């Protein structure tokens, strides 16, 4: 049963906010997803932060999804060590993907075909 003053959409948003935020959604996008106003989101962030262990300010910042950071994260305070071998392996994967894309685009242009590049997350 919803708490007094909070409807089901607000409670659902509060339950899933951090998950959406980690997946790259901004607070405004989350508000739109649940049909809420930005001010409703803003007013709930203190409670969301308290329950999730994040700071309220963090939850207002533009997030970066795990897909885009490839497991590398920026932290405040102590610096984390980077596994150089893993980092190089990730760069090699990205390099191969870029080469494949370049080959496809070049072949398509040579054939005189129209094309559109669309980004899709795996």
Secondary structure, DSSP 8 states (H G I E B T S, - for coil): ---TT--HHHHHHHHHHHHHHHTT--HHHHHHHHT--HHHHHHHHHHHHHHHT--HHHHHS----HHHHTT----SSS-----HHHHHHHHHHHHHHHHHHHHHHHHHHHTT----------
